[in-house]
């Protein structure tokens, strides 16, 4: 029987979402309602941000721009809190990729200020969520922080996103499509209304990406491209908002978190590591549960990844020189007691995870057929 005596806070969505080809220009009046002294947080390697000039040109706004560095880490946040205080900021605006937006959200949370998120690529749903991931100064994942609310305003400006490299959208597809494979495992048998809704939305998201990703990548700025950007930035966020932590991440993200502790993986984008992690999760389901549907799903993803350019193996991630000892270290971190990996419905130890990480593209059915044919 469900306990209805405890109130549960639902952090489903930003207070307002504005999207369009010149959404930033159209959003100025909404920004002014939130504050007049914004501190804009950008990344150290941000692309051309000349489109932000519309903010500096408004006499009602007193704008200061700062870069977060070296990562979304505690030392960066300490410096940014000082910058916010010196500027007498009454609003935080994050403009960039996932780590930049996570930094801006957490900065606003700690300063108790409103926050606006402006993604510059389709690489993640960080612009949407009430969550920030914290890393070490060297880029190793440490922990996540649940925030008091989703952003006050999300501005999805297709003109800004269109300036990002194609690789970022491909990575975003990998991060977003993971929602189905993780949510269906962790929450697929739930009887809770919102979890059911989140899992079904994850299935819809997967189908949209299967159907439209190749066209979107081939035709930047097209209708399919816009729909895929909506899927990776917005719909992926909806799923996490409805389903919460229980529905958000399982083994694919746990593998990502473990890999961030290997310096050789730092050039790979978040969504690329997550995409590889999906194959690892499906491989675990095959190995430890004998799940043939997982084998079919894994092969379908391998083919899909080949079409759009997502990594399928450690070699594809640039980790061809990794040692078994290093891989075991990453697997041990992914299997630690508080890891999201343990939302899987079976136990996993590091040695099993290493085996799965080394066999993401194996085709067991064909291997058995070849073995049988040879013995005849």
Secondary structure, DSSP 8 states (H G I E B T S, - for coil): ----SS------S-S-EEEETTHHHHTHHHHHHH-SSEEEEEETT----GGGHHHHT-TT---EEEEE-SSSSHHHHHHHHHHHHHHT-SEEEEEESHHHHHHHHHHHHHHT-EEEEEESSSS-STTT-SEEEEE-TTS-EEEEEE-SSS-SEEEEEHHHHTTS-HHHHHHHHHHHHHHHHHHHHHHTT---HHHHHHHHHHHHHHHHHHHHHHHHHHSTTSHHHHHHHHIIIIIHHHHHHHH-HHHH-SHHHHHHHHHTTSGGGTTS-HHHHHHHHHHHHHHHHHHHH--HHHHHHHHHHHHHHHHHT---STTTTT-TT--HHHHHHHHHHHTSTT-GGGGSSS---HHHHHHHHT-TT--HHHHHHHHHHHH-
